[in-house]
Amino acid sequence: MQELFVVNLMNREVILENWLLKQLARLLCLYSFSVSPYAFADGATFINGNFVNDVGPWQMDLPAAIKAMWSTDTSENIPNVPIPLLALETEMLEQSRGSVLYRLGHSTVLLKLGDDYVMTDPVFSERASPLQWLGPKRFHQPPIEIQALPKISAVVVSHDHYDHLDKRSIVELADKTGHFIVPLRVGDHLRRWGIPEAQIIELDWWQEVQLGDLQLVATPAQHLSGRGLFDRNETLWASWVIMGAGARIFFSGDSGYFPGFRDIGERYGPFDVTLVENGAYNPAWPDIHMMPAESVQAHIDLNGRLMLPIHNSTFDLSLHPWYEPMERVSALAAESKIEVATPVIGAKLSVLNPSPTYAWWREIVQNHVSIR
């Protein structure tokens, strides 16, 4: 069977169809990443046209990366049967009361906080790629189509990588979205796509905006940005604090583990729910994606009550089995007596009074492989 591969020299999404080229390109991609030694005070640092993180230079274990890329069995990176999904309809959303959320896939979450809807990192396209005929393909369809969504008060974007900022989704959401809340310079992408200036709000780290009953704060993250070969770190990346209807939610976007989580928790915690990245990790590049234990620690640092792991179960973006992030983080959270929610894609979850969820992925893998 022919295998299609995608690597972005900034976001792992330059198309390659040869296994060897895939691994070499991933290596070149990771090796080119860097984190500046400059520190931020109260806002992101911008030097010589690039944003930088608050820690020292990013280190990659090059021998370990080469070994992993050449030797890792990736046969379980994609589920071989459909994953469970609950289809959503407009009426179902409108009938919900209180503060609820729906995980739509990857890092796309729809929040209903009172009368306001907020959506994080909307990606509805078939592939997380600049090309829709090649690239990481969805494991599942979105549980609701864009045209069926209600009016959305705010769409929150963490950074400009293709698996978080999807042109098709942004353009199609424009007519039903009040504001797009984005990190500094990410708005330039939206302007090029025809989004009216009045709908775009760009924030630096620690800046906030009040939209009626909603309060949204751009908070630091440890990552990088870029959609091509020559725009590395020209736009900012961020995590987000989302507050409304008596609920406090943290959305990590993409991030390596760093002391900033503790700072965010001290300023804005405790959080009712933390939407924390858990996927696309590897020990060779821990500074830009958290390992499962670090995701759990981030939740602890943030002073969160309920942890909902995101950035998994939709696209194949790393070397680990597709189900591994949820399995590992669930086990680690249980050891630390942390409450974790792993709702089926499309299922409703109360923010303030969550019902128990279950390990739905085990039903898929138990007859095919042993959980590792």
Secondary structure, DSSP 4 states (H G I P E B T S, - for coil): ----EEE-TTTS-EEE-SHHHHHHHHHHHHHH----S---SSS-EEETTEEE-SSS-----HHHHHHHHHH---TTSS-SSPPPB----HHHHHH--SEEEEEEETTEEEEEETTEEEEES---SSBSSSSSSSSPBPSS--SS-GGG---EEEEE----STTT--HHHHHHHGGGEEEEEEETTTHHHHHHTT--GGGEEEE-TT-EEEETTEEEEEE-------SSSS-TT-S---EEEEEETTEEEEE--S----THHHHHHHHH--EEEEEEE-SS--TT-TTTS--HHHHHHHHHHTTEEEEEEES-SS---SSS-TTHHHHHHHHHHHHTT-EE--PPBT-EEESSSPPP---THHHHHTTTS---
